[in-house]
Amino acid sequence: MKTWICDGCGLEHPESPAPPEACVLNRGEVGIEERGDLGPHGTGWTTHEELAARPHEVLHRDHGRDVHSLRREPRFAIGHWSFLARTPHGNLLWDPPAYLDDEILGKVRELGGVAVVATSHPHMFAAQVSWSHAFGGVPVLVNANDEEWVPRPDPVIRYWRDQVEPLPGIQLVEVGGHMRGSSVARTSDGTLLVGDTVTGVPAHPAWVSFTRNFPKFVPLSPSVVRRIVDRLDAFEYDRLYTLGGDTINENAKQVVRRAAERHIRWASGEFDHLT
């Protein structure tokens, strides 16, 4: 029996003698609502053992204030950055890697291990269950709005809604938008880990954007962007990190507000006369 990993998105699926017929995130054309759509993304499968055998290294960034990020190089599947937020009460593994091997497990253990696993949205479920099992079956927190996308059910998964504090000083906040349960994690000192609930703009490091479907460049509506920003306004934060590696190291709350206002004004037609 093998744990199968989709080589298109990196989500692990249940143990079985043969690979699944399709990835849980590969449902073909999903309709105008773009629910969870990554589009057709391959029918290949791999395993943790095969990934460990391929030449690679672990990139590690220390962001200060007990926040670290890790990524496999060369990239696999979505190729996101995973974050470890360290606290005196244990560490949060946010948007976990899509693989495990001795090198990355050793690095995470050096940083204090994992007490809780959580994700920004289903595209980042990755190897969440295997990571939990590697650290003694720690809880894996999944927003209840996204239960349908869980590829590998397991007793370690705990469902939550609205807001939860999985460790003292760590808050998970549901804001929706990109997917129904899209969420952010906030540390006690004001670091916001957003996945791509809010996404960075590589060409403009002091800017963010708000997108429903990234492969198809479908933006969120003005009303949803307003809802997201109003929700985040209830919390103090000054730094923001995305799964793509974009970093805003100061004045992040002001950056989010400014970008949201511009998005809302353009998308609502205020500047149509300029087009």
C-alpha positions in Angstrom: 0.0 0.0 0.0 1.3 3.4 -1.0 0.3 7.0 -0.1 -0.2 8.6 -3.6 0.7 12.2 -4.3 -0.7 14.1 -7.3 2.3 15.3 -9.3 0.2 18.3 -10.5 -0.8 19.9 -7.3 1.0 17.9 -4.6 -2.0 16.7 -2.6 -1.6 13.3 -1.0 -4.4 10.7 -1.3 -5.3 7.6 0.7 -3.2 4.6 0.8 -4.0 2.0 -1.9 -2.3 -0.6 -4.1 -2.8 1.5 -7.2 -3.0 5.3 -7.7 -6.5 7.0 -7.7 -8.3 7.6 -11.0 -8.1 11.3 -10.5 -7.0 14.0 -8.0 -9.7 15.5 -5.8 -8.8 18.9 -7.2 -8.9 17.7 -10.9 -12.7 17.7 -11.7 -12.4 19.1 -15.2 -14.5 22.1 -16.0 -16.2 23.1 -12.8 -18.5 25.8 -14.1 -18.8 29.5 -13.9 -18.4 29.6 -10.1 -14.8 28.3 -10.4 -15.1 26.3 -7.2 -11.7 25.2 -6.2 -10.7 25.0 -9.9 -7.1 24.2 -10.7 -8.1 23.0 -14.1 -6.9 19.7 -15.6 -3.4 19.3 -14.0 -2.1 16.0 -15.0 -2.8 12.4 -14.2 0.6 11.4 -12.9 1.2 10.1 -9.4 4.3 9.8 -7.2 5.1 8.8 -3.6 7.1 10.2 -0.7 9.8 7.6 -1.4 10.1 8.6 -5.0 10.3 12.3 -4.2 12.9 11.7 -1.5 15.1 9.9 -4.1 15.1 12.8 -6.6 18.0 15.2 -6.2 16.8 18.3 -4.3 17.5 20.6 -1.4 15.5 22.5 1.2 15.6 26.3 1.1 15.2 27.9 4.5 14.4 31.5 5.3 14.4 33.0 8.8 12.1 36.0 8.8 12.8 36.9 12.4 10.2 37.1 15.2 10.1 33.2 15.2 8.7 32.9 11.7 10.5 30.6 9.3 9.7 29.4 5.8 10.8 26.3 3.8 10.6 25.2 0.2 11.8 22.3 -1.9 14.2 23.2 -4.8 13.7 22.3 -7.5 10.1 23.0 -7.0 7.5 20.2 -7.0 3.8 20.7 -8.0 2.6 24.1 -6.9 6.0 24.8 -5.4 4.8 26.9 -2.4 6.6 28.1 0.6 5.6 26.5 3.9 5.8 28.4 7.2 6.7 27.4 10.7 5.5 29.9 13.3 7.3 29.2 16.6 5.7 29.8 20.0 6.6 28.8 23.6 3.6 26.4 23.4 4.6 24.6 20.2 4.8 25.4 16.6 2.3 25.9 13.8 3.1 24.4 10.4 1.2 26.5 7.9 0.6 25.3 4.4 2.7 22.2 4.9 5.1 20.8 2.2 3.9 18.2 -0.3 6.6 15.8 0.7 8.6 14.4 3.7 12.1 13.1 3.8 14.9 13.0 6.4 16.3 16.4 5.4 13.2 18.5 5.8 12.0 16.6 8.8 15.4 17.2 10.4 15.2 20.9 9.7 11.7 21.2 11.2 12.8 19.2 14.3 15.8 21.6 14.7 13.3 24.5 14.7 11.2 22.8 17.5 8.9 20.4 15.7 5.2 20.7 15.0 2.3 21.0 17.4 -0.4 21.9 14.9 -0.8 21.8 11.1 -3.1 24.2 9.3 -3.7 25.5 5.8 -4.8 28.6 4.0 -7.1 26.6 1.6 -7.4 23.2 0.0 -4.8 23.8 -2.7 -2.3 23.8 0.2 -3.5 20.5 1.9 -0.4 18.9 0.5 1.0 16.2 2.8 -0.9 17.5 5.9 -1.8 14.1 7.2 1.7 12.6 6.8 3.2 15.7 8.5 0.8 15.1 11.4 1.7 11.4 11.7 5.5 12.3 11.6 5.0 14.4 14.8 2.8 12.0 16.8 -0.6 12.7 15.3 -0.8 16.4 16.0 -4.1 18.1 15.0 -4.6 19.1 11.4 -7.0 22.0 11.2 -9.2 22.3 8.1 -11.9 24.9 7.7 -15.3 23.2 7.6 -16.3 25.1 4.4 -13.7 23.1 2.5 -14.4 19.6 3.9 -15.4 18.4 0.4 -11.9 18.9 -0.9 -10.1 16.8 1.7 -8.3 14.1 -0.3 -7.2 11.9 2.6 -9.6 11.7 5.6 -7.9 10.8 8.9 -8.8 11.1 12.6 -6.2 13.8 13.1 -8.3 16.3 11.0 -10.3 18.8 13.1 -12.8 21.1 11.4 -13.3 24.7 12.5 -15.2 27.8 11.4 -14.9 31.6 11.7 -12.0 31.9 14.1 -9.9 29.6 16.3 -6.8 29.7 18.5 -5.0 26.4 18.0 -2.1 27.5 20.1 -1.8 30.4 22.6 -1.0 33.5 20.5 -1.8 31.9 17.1 -5.2 32.8 15.5 -6.7 31.3 12.4 -9.3 33.6 10.8 -11.7 32.6 8.0 -12.2 35.3 5.3 -13.2 33.3 2.2 -12.8 34.7 -1.3 -10.3 32.5 -3.1 -12.1 29.5 -1.8 -15.0 29.3 0.6 -12.9 28.5 3.6 -9.8 30.5 2.7 -8.1 31.7 5.9 -5.1 33.5 7.3 -3.0 32.8 10.3 -1.9 35.6 12.6 0.9 35.5 15.2 0.7 37.3 18.5 3.2 39.9 17.3 1.3 40.8 14.2 2.7 38.6 11.4 0.0 37.5 8.9 0.4 34.3 6.9 -2.0 34.4 4.1 -1.3 31.6 1.6 -2.9 33.2 -1.4 -6.1 34.4 0.3 -4.3 37.7 -0.3 -1.6 37.4 -2.9 1.6 39.3 -3.5 2.6 41.1 -6.7 6.2 40.2 -7.5 6.7 43.3 -9.7 5.4 45.6 -7.0 6.5 44.4 -3.5 4.4 47.0 -1.7 1.1 45.8 -3.3 -1.3 42.8 -3.0 -4.1 41.5 -5.1 -7.3 39.5 -4.6 -8.1 36.6 -6.9 -10.7 34.0 -7.2 -9.0 31.8 -9.8 -5.3 32.1 -10.4 -4.8 29.9 -13.4 -7.6 31.8 -15.2 -6.9 35.3 -13.7 -10.5 35.6 -12.4 -10.6 38.5 -9.9 -12.7 38.7 -6.8 -15.7 41.1 -6.8 -15.6 44.5 -5.0 -18.0 43.3 -2.4 -15.9 40.2 -1.5 -12.7 42.2 -1.4 -14.4 44.7 1.0 -15.5 41.8 3.2 -12.0 40.4 3.3 -10.4 43.7 4.2 -13.1 44.5 6.8 -12.5 41.2 8.4 -8.8 41.7 8.6 -9.2 45.2 9.9 -10.3 43.7 13.2 -6.7 42.5 13.8 -3.4 44.3 14.1 -0.6 43.2 11.8 2.4 44.8 10.2 4.0 41.9 8.2 2.5 39.7 5.5 3.8 36.6 3.8 2.3 34.6 0.9 2.7 31.1 -0.2 4.5 32.3 -3.3 7.3 33.9 -1.3 6.1 37.5 -1.5 7.0 39.4 1.7 5.7 42.7 3.1 7.9 43.4 6.1 6.4 46.6 7.3 3.1 48.5 7.1 1.3 45.5 5.7 -2.1 46.5 7.0 -1.9 49.9 5.1 -0.7 48.1 2.0 -3.7 45.7 2.1 -6.1 48.6 2.6 -4.6 50.7 -0.2 -4.6 47.8 -2.7 -8.1 46.8 -1.8 -9.4 50.3 -2.3 -7.8 50.5 -5.8 -9.2 47.0 -6.7 -12.7 48.0 -5.6 -12.7 51.3 -7.5 -11.4 49.7 -10.7 -13.6 46.6 -10.6 -16.7 48.7 -9.7 -16.4 50.7 -12.9 -15.2 54.0 -11.5 -12.4 54.3 -14.0 -14.2 52.9 -17.0 -13.9 56.2 -18.8 -10.1 55.7 -18.9 -10.4 52.4 -20.7 
